[in-house]
Amino acid sequence: MLTKAQWKVCCDEIADMYPDAHCELVHDNPFELLVATMLSAQCTDALVNRVTKDLFKKYKRPEDYLAVPLEEVQNDIRSIGLFRNKAKNIRAMSEILLEKYGGIVPDDRDTLTTLPGVGRKTANVVVSVAYGVPAFAVDTHVERVSKRLGINRWKDSPMEVEQKLMRWTPEEEWSQTHHQLIFFGRYFCKAKTPECGICPILNMCREGRKRMGLNKKDEEME
């Protein structure tokens, strides 16, 4: 398993690789970010952005999603996976925002997770990006990088990954480190074709060393 000191070195290296890492979901306000993040579940940000380019011209407020039939919302996001369920959740979420919060997206993670279709990862993204609240959202990229490096066990849940990363990372760095890990996982330590051979943190990576055929004897000779 990686040590806390090694994790700091890894974070520094990844930060050097992606100093400008940021949320790639295109949005103009917290409500659009919430909708985009809900749509991004099991879907790429690139596809979500293609869909929301027109979607956000048509639907600007929670009221807009309730002013049309469910089938129309479904049709507008049909190219996105799980579009029927996502459309249903977006409408239900919009209704609750209007009834309980005056149409304003809450800036509290626990409150956000009470909304239909909003899990902990989505809530963390919204409070972090839209409101600047320190949070460590664990998506598939963050989870993969964490487990490959050996910070977490392969069997750990996303919640366990989140808790470990928060303990090992200074709170003021949570949000930026989260984005940098996403960029690292999305563009370098990819699911099927990680670039282990040129990785600057290979010597600290459990999975990378295994993939490259390195062992303890190799480590001693370096």
Salt bridges, closest charged atoms under 4 A:
ASP12 OD2 - LYS8 NZ 2.81
GLU24 OE1 - ARG186 NH1 2.38
ASP45 OD2 - ARG186 NH2 3.12
GLU63 OE2 - ARG61 NH1 3.88
ASP64 OD1 - ARG61 NH2 3.76
GLU72 OE2 - LYS58 NZ 2.61
ASP76 OD2 - LYS58 NZ 2.87
ASP110 OD1 - ARG109 NE 3.84
GLU143 OE2 - LYS147 NZ 2.77
ASP156 OD1 - ARG153 NE 2.82
GLU160 OE2 - ARG153 NH2 3.92
GLU162 OE2 - ARG109 NH1 3.61
GLU162 OE1 - ARG120 NE 2.77
GLU195 OE2 - LYS190 NZ 3.60
GLU207 OE2 - ARG211 NE 3.20
GLU219 OE2 - ARG209 NE 3.70
GLU222 OE2 - ARG209 NH2 3.84
